[in-house]
Amino acid sequence: MIPTAKRVLQQLRHDPRTLAMIFVLPCVLLSLLWWVYDGKAIFDELGPALLAIFPLVVMFLVTSITVLRERRSGTLERLLTLPISKVGFIGGYALAFGALAIVQALIASALLLGPLGVKPAGPGGLLVLIAVLDALLGMSLGLFVSAFARTEFQAVQFFPAIVLPQFLLCGLLVPRYQMPAILHAVSNVLPLSYAVDAMQRVASEPSPQIVAPALVVAVFTVGMLVLGAATLRRRTA
């Protein structure tokens, strides 16, 4: 597991475009939205929720495409001839991309709380914690999806199928309690809803209760990793 994580990190070290997408893109998107709203108070409400969304999107795309590329190149098939299991393979990738996800969330949180001037009613540390959990969720969803895609294009196609509905139903555009009953019920089983809910609580409440939504996000993250290991194929035909 550890050797796999080291190998992945060494490969990514020589891929500046991927690193820029992981670390720079969420900050650029947050800054762009701040500019659109011209630093108005509405950004103080939207900024924390966007901090839950942008890292998830980026980690989902990067992780799913990278792991799929490993399978298509035969790297997974060669690795599994060694004393390494599918769990070890997925675990190694989870460690590597999990570390990148944590750094990404910390950078984006520092930007939001610093130069962009967002001042949540609750502790800033809780906002950072949820950002980290959500970046890890994006990573785990990407690992899970990579088991079903045959090409990089198909991996990207999973984005509107898995991530976009969560964005539409997470409560950012319309409060979830105002949605039709069916849509509200669907939103209750989507992990991004709980991440955005936790962010909104931190943004608006001095003493937010985020244990329950944070736990849901963490359980989804672990569950996706387990399913990813269970469904991983040696090679993509």
C-alpha positions in Angstrom: 0.0 0.0 0.0 2.8 2.5 1.0 4.9 1.7 -2.1 1.9 2.2 -4.3 1.2 5.6 -2.8 4.9 6.6 -3.2 4.9 5.6 -6.8 1.7 7.6 -7.6 3.1 10.7 -5.8 6.4 10.4 -7.7 4.5 10.2 -11.0 2.3 13.2 -10.2 5.4 15.2 -9.2 6.4 15.1 -12.8 2.9 16.1 -14.0 2.6 19.9 -13.4 -0.7 20.2 -15.2 -2.4 17.7 -13.0 -0.9 19.3 -9.9 -2.1 22.7 -11.1 -5.6 21.3 -11.6 -5.6 19.9 -8.1 -4.2 22.9 -6.2 -4.8 25.9 -8.4 -8.2 25.3 -10.1 -10.4 25.4 -6.9 -8.7 28.6 -5.8 -9.2 30.2 -9.3 -12.9 29.2 -9.3 -13.5 30.6 -5.8 -11.7 33.8 -6.7 -13.7 34.1 -9.9 -17.0 33.8 -7.9 -15.8 36.3 -5.4 -15.0 38.7 -8.3 -18.5 38.1 -9.8 -20.1 39.0 -6.6 -17.6 41.9 -6.1 -16.9 40.8 -2.6 -20.5 41.4 -1.5 -22.0 39.7 1.6 -23.8 37.1 -0.5 -20.4 35.5 -1.2 -20.0 35.0 2.6 -23.0 32.7 2.3 -22.1 31.0 -0.9 -18.3 30.7 -0.4 -18.4 27.9 2.3 -20.8 25.8 0.2 -18.6 26.3 -2.9 -15.6 25.2 -0.8 -17.5 21.9 -0.4 -18.2 21.5 -4.1 -15.1 22.6 -6.0 -12.6 20.3 -4.4 -14.9 17.3 -4.8 -15.3 18.0 -8.5 -11.6 18.3 -9.1 -10.6 15.3 -7.1 -13.3 13.2 -8.8 -12.1 14.0 -12.3 -8.4 13.7 -11.5 -8.6 10.4 -9.5 -11.0 8.6 -11.9 -9.0 9.4 -15.0 -5.6 8.6 -13.4 -6.6 5.2 -12.1 -8.3 4.3 -15.3 -5.1 5.2 -17.2 -3.3 2.8 -14.9 -5.7 0.0 -15.8 -5.6 0.7 -19.5 -1.8 0.7 -19.5 -1.7 -2.7 -17.8 0.0 -1.3 -14.7 -2.7 -2.8 -12.5 -2.4 -6.2 -14.1 1.4 -6.2 -13.5 1.0 -5.0 -9.9 -1.4 -7.7 -9.1 1.1 -10.4 -10.1 3.1 -9.1 -7.1 2.1 -9.8 -3.5 -0.4 -6.9 -3.5 -4.2 -7.2 -3.4 -6.9 -5.0 -4.9 -7.4 -3.5 -1.4 -3.7 -2.7 -1.3 -3.8 -1.1 -4.8 -6.9 1.0 -3.9 -5.5 1.8 -0.5 -2.3 3.1 -2.0 -4.1 5.3 -4.4 -6.4 6.5 -1.6 -3.3 7.4 0.5 -1.7 9.3 -2.4 -4.7 11.2 -3.6 -6.0 11.6 0.0 -2.8 13.5 0.8 -3.2 15.7 -2.2 -6.9 16.2 -1.4 -6.0 17.4 2.2 -3.4 19.8 0.8 -5.9 21.1 -1.8 -8.6 21.7 0.8 -6.2 23.5 3.2 -5.0 25.8 0.4 -8.6 26.6 -0.8 -9.7 27.1 2.8 -6.8 29.5 3.5 -7.7 31.5 0.5 -11.4 31.7 1.4 -10.8 32.7 5.0 -7.8 34.9 4.2 -7.6 37.0 1.0 -11.3 36.5 0.1 -12.3 37.7 3.5 -15.1 35.2 4.3 -15.9 35.3 8.0 -18.0 32.3 9.1 -20.1 32.6 12.2 -18.7 29.3 13.5 -15.1 28.2 14.0 -13.0 28.4 10.8 -11.4 25.1 11.8 -14.7 23.3 11.3 -15.0 24.8 7.8 -11.5 23.4 7.0 -12.4 20.0 8.4 -15.5 19.7 6.1 -13.5 20.9 3.1 -11.0 18.1 3.8 -13.7 15.5 4.2 -15.4 16.6 0.9 -12.1 16.5 -1.0 -11.6 13.0 0.3 -15.2 12.1 -0.8 -14.4 13.3 -4.3 -11.3 11.1 -4.3 -13.2 8.0 -3.2 -16.0 8.6 -5.8 -13.3 8.9 -8.5 -11.7 5.6 -7.4 -15.1 3.9 -7.5 -16.1 5.2 -10.9 -12.8 4.2 -12.4 -13.8 0.5 -12.0 -16.7 0.9 -14.5 -15.3 3.2 -17.2 -13.4 1.8 -20.2 -11.9 5.0 -21.5 -11.0 8.4 -20.1 -13.9 9.9 -22.0 -16.3 7.5 -20.2 -14.8 8.5 -16.9 -15.6 12.1 -17.7 -19.1 11.1 -18.7 -19.8 9.8 -15.2 -19.4 13.4 -13.9 -22.9 14.6 -15.1 -24.4 11.3 -13.9 -22.9 11.2 -10.4 -21.7 14.7 -9.4 -24.1 17.1 -11.3 -27.3 15.7 -9.7 -25.7 16.1 -6.3 -24.8 19.8 -7.1 -28.4 20.5 -8.2 -30.0 18.9 -5.1 -27.4 19.8 -2.4 -29.3 22.9 -1.3 -27.0 25.5 -2.8 -29.4 26.6 -5.5 -32.7 26.0 -3.6 -33.0 25.1 0.1 -33.7 21.4 0.3 -36.7 21.9 2.5 -38.3 23.9 -0.3 -37.9 21.2 -2.9 -40.7 18.8 -3.9 -41.0 15.8 -1.6 -39.4 13.4 -4.1 -36.4 15.6 -4.8 -36.0 16.2 -1.1 -36.0 12.5 -0.4 -33.4 11.9 -3.1 -31.2 14.7 -1.7 -31.3 12.9 1.7 -29.2 10.0 0.2 -26.6 12.1 -1.6 -23.4 12.8 0.4 -22.8 16.3 -1.0 -26.1 17.4 0.6 -24.6 16.7 4.0 -21.3 18.4 3.2 -23.1 21.6 2.0 -25.4 21.4 5.0 -22.4 21.3 7.4 -20.7 24.2 5.6 -23.9 26.3 5.8 -24.2 25.6 9.5 -20.6 26.7 10.1 -21.2 29.8 8.0 -24.3 30.9 9.9 -24.2 29.4 13.4 -21.7 30.4 16.2 -21.9 26.8 17.6 -22.8 24.6 14.6 -23.7 20.9 15.2 -21.8 19.2 12.3 -21.1 15.8 13.8 -24.0 14.0 12.0 -23.4 15.4 8.5 -19.6 15.0 8.8 -20.1 11.4 9.8 -22.3 10.8 6.8 -19.7 12.2 4.5 -17.0 10.0 6.1 -19.1 6.9 5.9 -19.8 7.5 2.2 -16.0 8.0 1.6 -15.1 4.7 3.3 -18.0 2.9 1.6 -16.9 4.1 -1.9 -13.3 2.9 -1.3 -14.6 -0.5 -0.2 -16.8 -0.8 -3.3 -14.0 0.4 -5.5 -11.8 -2.4 -4.2 -14.5 -5.0 -4.6 -15.4 -4.0 -8.2 -11.9 -3.2 -9.5 -10.9 -5.2 -12.6 -7.3 -6.1 -13.5 -7.5 -4.6 -17.0 -9.9 -2.6 -19.2 -10.6 -4.4 -22.4 
